[in-house]
Amino acid sequence: MAVLSVSKLKYGLPKNYKAPVPRWMLGLPSDVERVCIAYVGLQLVSEHEHAQEAKAAAATAIDRWHNDPAHEPVSTEHFNVVKGFDVPNTRVWVSYWTDIAAFEHACLKLDIRQMHTALPNRSLIGLWCERFSVPLERLETNYAGTDYRPGLAQLPDTRLERHDLTAYWGAARDRMPASGTDLFEIPDEAKEVQEDHSPTCENSYVSGTNYENCCHIRSGQWWQNCAEEERDAYEKILEPALMDGMEYLWQHSAETGTLGLRFLCNTDSAGTSRRETCGAGFFRNLSDLENWAKRAPSHLKIFNGALAHAKQFGAERKLRTWHEVVVLKAGEATWEYVNCRGKTGVVGSVKMEESLTLP
């Protein structure tokens, strides 16, 4: 049986409130205590003639790790990086587990430094892994429909249940059970997001972990089933507004608490793009994400545009938006980067704990 849980506090719920649009949240089986998620990235860092060969060898190694029956994830999705804190066209795998032991075994076996060392022409390739495990009380989800199940919603024996904890400021906390007893305050060491804390990871391996109440979001949109009129409305109105919002976060990362945000295009396992995208990354704190959502003109344009889109196309609309947000306790996330370029992930925003020069 899938269990739904929400906060006992109602941070901003208006009296006699009725959501302006239908929304659903995820319920997981009663025996699931935590969800475990791993993002693995493969960068091409050179235009050398052997670069594609090196990339193919790295992708094979990553797929072999994913497909190991000893720790195989429940689901895996594939992406290319469009823009953000990464190299464009970086391949990304996102995997989900509910079996904690399988996840821990997978993490033990995923030695990206050793994987990189074993690659032919390894200097042409960068690898990274950002992973975390979180108890359900520090998770909140929101879906605009039940006919498409991305991310955590692909896990077995889950269900989606309609709710009204949406479209008002404070709704995210109301959907997160732990917020009833925890304000998720910003620790002293995270009061200011730095731009140059960490050494570059070019020709290096760097790793680190999170401080208390660091936040991760994956927020997606799927318009594969939209008719032409609605597809045009999304691609010509809503998507440009969404990208303006992303640009604001990238350009004001310290101010907004943005630590490592990427905009990803979903692909099939062969790399063919689909009409589906998502933004995924870390924020200093849930309050940073809330402040951007509530006050930034770029997000208000997205928010109001989404409501207008829902009103225009009504019950027949096929655009599906959704998100999953977690608030992490200290040490629940691990970040690793090998020979990566530029501002990859949280590198440069979070102090790394280990840095080694590659042989």
C-alpha positions as a printed Julia matrix, in Angstrom:
359×3 Matrix{Float64}:
   0.0    0.0     0.0
   1.34   3.43   -0.95
   1.41   5.91    1.9
   0.95   9.67    1.56
   2.17  12.04    4.23
   2.19  15.83    4.53
   3.28  18.41    7.08
   1.1   18.98   10.15
   1.71  22.69    9.75
   0.08  24.68    6.98
   2.6   27.4     6.19
   0.53  29.46    3.81
  -2.7   27.55    3.15
  -5.54  30.07    2.77
  -8.81  29.39    4.59
 -11.25  27.26    2.58
  -8.65  27.04   -0.17
  -9.32  25.19   -3.41
  -6.42  24.73   -5.82
  -6.93  26.55   -9.14
  -5.57  23.57  -11.07
  -5.59  19.84  -10.23
  -2.37  18.45   -8.8
  -1.21  15.09   -7.45
   1.5   13.94   -5.04
   3.33  10.63   -4.83
   2.62   7.92   -2.31
   5.23   5.19   -1.81
   4.84   1.68   -0.33
   4.72   1.54    3.46
   7.93  -0.5     3.62
   9.96   2.2     1.81
  11.93   4.33    4.28
  14.21   6.27    1.94
  14.61   7.09   -1.72
  18.08   6.94   -3.25
  19.07   8.83   -6.39
  22.28   8.99   -8.43
  23.14  11.39  -11.26
  26.12  10.24  -13.34
  27.64  12.47  -16.03
  29.98  11.89  -18.97
  31.7   14.96  -20.43
  33.51  15.19  -23.72
  36.31  17.66  -22.95
  38.23  17.6   -26.23
  37.64  17.62  -29.99
  40.49  15.17  -30.5
  40.0   12.6   -33.26
  39.72   9.82  -30.67
  37.28  11.7   -28.43
  34.13   9.91  -29.61
  35.85   6.55  -29.18
  36.73   7.5   -25.6
  33.18   8.7   -24.95
  31.73   5.42  -26.23
  34.06   3.41  -23.98
  33.04   5.49  -20.96
  29.33   5.11  -21.77
  29.78   1.34  -21.99
  31.46   1.29  -18.56
  28.63   3.34  -17.03
  25.96   1.13  -18.61
  27.76  -1.96  -17.33
  27.65  -0.53  -13.82
  23.95   0.34  -14.13
  23.03  -3.13  -15.41
  24.83  -5.12  -12.71
  22.06  -7.27  -11.15
  23.74  -7.04   -7.76
  22.67  -3.41   -7.45
  20.64  -2.55  -10.55
  18.43   0.51   -9.98
  14.65   0.29  -10.17
  14.63   2.85  -12.98
  17.12   4.86  -15.03
  16.53   7.83  -17.32
  18.86   9.33  -19.94
  19.62  12.97  -20.74
  21.88  15.41  -22.52
  22.9   18.69  -20.9
  21.42  21.68  -22.73
  22.87  24.43  -20.56
  23.98  25.23  -17.05
  26.8   24.27  -14.75
  28.27  21.65  -17.08
  29.66  21.12  -20.57
  26.86  21.23  -23.2
  25.9   17.8   -24.55
  27.25  16.01  -21.5
  25.45  12.66  -21.22
  23.61  12.12  -17.95
  22.09   9.02  -16.37
  19.64   9.45  -13.45
  18.85   6.33  -11.43
  16.48   5.57   -8.56
  16.48   2.94   -5.8
  14.29   2.18   -2.79
  16.51  -0.7    -1.63
  19.07   1.04    0.58
  21.48  -1.91    0.56
  21.42  -2.08   -3.25
  22.09   1.66   -3.47
  24.99   1.45   -1.04
  26.44  -1.48   -2.97
  26.07   0.47   -6.22
  27.88   3.46   -4.71
  30.67   1.18   -3.5
  31.08  -0.31   -6.97
  30.91   3.03   -8.78
  34.5    4.16   -8.46
  34.55   6.91  -11.09
  38.22   7.66  -10.45
  39.16   4.05  -11.2
  36.68   3.93  -14.09
  38.33   7.01  -15.57
  41.82   5.58  -15.1
  40.85   2.44  -17.02
  39.51   4.35  -20.05
  41.46   4.62  -23.31
  42.32   8.26  -24.05
  41.01   9.21  -20.62
  42.3   12.78  -20.87
  39.53  13.42  -23.43
  36.77  12.49  -20.94
  35.38  13.92  -17.71
  33.19  11.94  -15.31
  31.06  13.04  -12.39
  28.59  11.58   -9.92
  26.15  13.42   -7.63
  24.16  11.09   -5.42
  22.05  11.15   -2.28
  19.71   9.14   -0.1
  16.91  10.84    1.83
  14.11   9.77    4.21
  10.58  10.19    2.87
   9.7   12.86    5.42
  12.2   15.17    3.7
  10.72  14.65    0.23
   7.89  16.48   -1.53
   6.47  15.94   -5.02
   3.9   17.6    -7.25
   2.48  16.42  -10.6
   0.14  18.05  -13.11
  -1.31  14.74  -14.3
  -1.43  11.0   -13.73
  -0.91   9.76  -17.29
   2.85  10.24  -17.33
   5.16   9.1   -14.54
   8.7   10.5   -14.54
  11.39  10.29  -11.88
  10.3    8.81   -8.57
   6.82   8.18   -9.97
   8.28   5.28  -11.99
   9.0    3.33   -8.8
   6.84   0.19   -8.38
   3.7    0.11   -6.22
   3.44   3.89   -6.02
   0.26   5.91   -6.54
  -0.64   9.49   -7.29
  -3.32  11.16   -5.18
  -4.98  14.49   -5.83
  -4.43  17.29   -3.31
  -4.91  21.03   -2.79
  -1.48  21.84   -1.31
  -0.38  23.73   -4.41
  -0.28  27.16   -6.1
   0.2   29.19   -2.9
   3.39  30.33   -1.19
   4.42  27.77    1.42
   2.83  24.82   -0.37
   6.16  23.01   -0.84
   6.71  22.92    2.92
   3.16  21.78    3.51
   3.81  18.82    1.21
   7.0   17.88    3.11
   6.22  16.03    6.38
   9.44  16.98    8.21
   8.64  20.68    7.91
   6.09  20.2    10.68
   8.94  19.94   13.17
  11.93  21.4    11.31
  12.44  24.86    9.81
  15.4   23.63    7.71
  17.53  26.56    8.81
  20.69  27.59    6.98
  23.82  26.53    8.93
  26.55  29.1     9.58
  28.97  27.5     7.11
  26.46  28.01    4.3
  25.44  31.6     5.0
  27.19  32.76    1.86
  27.46  30.86   -1.41
  31.01  31.2    -2.68
  32.08  31.38   -6.3
  35.63  30.07   -6.0
  35.78  27.8    -2.95
  36.99  24.73   -4.79
  40.01  24.02   -6.95
  39.38  23.21  -10.58
  38.9   19.53  -11.3
  40.68  19.6   -14.66
  43.3   16.82  -14.49
  42.1   16.19  -10.92
  39.68  14.21   -8.8
  37.67  16.25   -6.3
  34.96  15.14   -3.92
  32.83  16.5    -1.13
  29.57  16.24    0.72
  26.71  18.51    1.72
  26.06  20.63    4.78
  22.8   20.53    6.74
  19.58  21.32    4.84
  21.07  21.57    1.38
  18.23  21.17   -1.13
  17.93  19.31   -4.45
  15.23  19.78   -7.07
  14.35  18.07  -10.31
  11.56  19.93  -12.1
  10.34  18.69  -15.46
   8.01  19.27  -18.35
   6.7   16.76  -20.92
   4.78  17.83  -24.01
   5.13  14.79  -26.27
   1.36  14.23  -26.47
   0.37  17.86  -27.05
  -1.55  18.73  -30.19
   0.07  21.32  -32.47
  -1.65  24.37  -30.93
  -0.69  23.46  -27.38
   2.8   22.38  -28.43
   3.35  25.77  -30.08
   2.05  27.55  -26.97
   4.55  25.69  -24.83
   7.54  26.03  -27.15
   6.93  29.7   -28.06
   5.63  31.1   -24.75
   6.25  28.91  -21.72
   9.63  27.41  -22.62
  11.26  30.81  -23.33
   9.97  32.04  -19.96
  11.38  28.92  -18.32
  14.79  29.49  -19.9
  14.77  33.12  -18.76
  14.26  31.81  -15.24
  17.14  29.4   -15.58
  19.37  32.15  -16.94
  18.57  34.32  -13.94
  19.6   31.55  -11.55
  22.84  30.86  -13.44
  23.74  34.55  -13.63
  22.89  35.2    -9.94
  24.0   31.92   -8.39
  25.48  33.37   -5.2
  22.51  35.66   -4.62
  19.93  32.91   -5.22
  21.78  30.07   -3.48
  22.07  28.12   -6.73
  24.82  25.53   -6.3
  24.81  23.26   -9.33
  21.88  23.63  -11.71
  21.64  22.0   -15.15
  18.93  22.12  -17.8
  18.58  18.65  -19.32
  16.85  17.24  -22.38
  15.45  13.74  -21.97
  16.64  11.16  -24.51
  16.14   7.5   -25.19
  18.98   5.11  -24.38
  20.47   5.74  -27.85
  20.61   9.5   -27.26
  17.66  10.61  -29.41
  15.99  13.71  -27.94
  12.37  13.67  -26.76
   9.86  16.47  -26.13
  10.76  16.45  -22.46
  13.17  18.49  -20.35
  13.98  19.14  -16.73
  16.01  21.41  -14.54
  18.0   19.52  -11.91
  20.42  20.74   -9.28
  21.23  21.76   -5.75
  20.35  24.88   -3.81
  21.86  26.13   -0.59
  18.53  25.79    1.22
  14.8   25.35    0.6
  14.3   29.0     1.56
  16.5   30.06   -1.38
  14.32  28.1    -3.77
  11.2   29.57   -2.16
  12.51  33.14   -2.34
  13.25  32.81   -6.04
   9.84  31.28   -6.69
   8.01  33.96   -4.71
   9.92  37.13   -5.58
  11.89  36.82   -8.8
  10.05  38.3   -11.82
  11.5   35.5   -13.95
   9.76  32.82  -11.87
   6.53  34.78  -11.52
   6.41  34.87  -15.32
   6.76  31.08  -15.37
   4.16  30.61  -12.63
   1.58  32.92  -14.16
   2.28  31.58  -17.64
   1.63  28.02  -16.47
  -1.71  29.04  -14.92
  -2.68  30.87  -18.12
  -1.72  27.81  -20.17
  -3.89  25.6   -17.95
  -6.82  27.99  -18.31
  -6.42  28.24  -22.09
  -6.34  24.5   -22.76
  -8.48  23.35  -19.84
  -9.12  19.7   -19.11
  -7.9   18.71  -22.58
  -4.35  20.02  -22.06
  -1.58  17.46  -22.45
   1.38  19.42  -21.09
   2.62  17.71  -17.94
   4.78  19.55  -15.41
   6.08  18.1   -12.18
   8.85  18.24   -9.61
  10.53  16.34   -6.8
  12.33  18.22   -4.02
  14.42  16.88   -1.14
  16.03  18.6     1.84
  19.18  16.77    2.84
  20.71  16.22    6.25
  24.45  16.83    6.48
  26.42  14.14    4.67
  23.51  12.56    2.8
  24.83  13.72   -0.57
  28.18  12.87   -2.15
  29.72  14.83   -5.03
  32.58  13.46   -7.16
  34.23  14.95  -10.27
  37.08  13.58  -12.39
  38.82  15.69  -15.04
  35.74  17.89  -15.54
  35.82  21.28  -17.24
  34.48  24.72  -16.42
  31.94  25.13  -13.66
  30.66  21.58  -13.36
  27.97  20.86  -10.79
  28.72  22.3    -7.36
  32.45  22.74   -8.07
  33.28  26.37   -7.34
  30.24  26.86   -5.08
  30.9   24.32   -2.32
  34.18  23.6    -0.59
  35.46  20.19   -1.63
  36.94  17.89    0.99
  39.37  15.93   -1.2
  41.43  16.93   -4.21
  43.92  14.68   -5.97
  45.96  15.22   -9.12
  45.37  12.51  -11.7
  48.37  10.34  -12.68
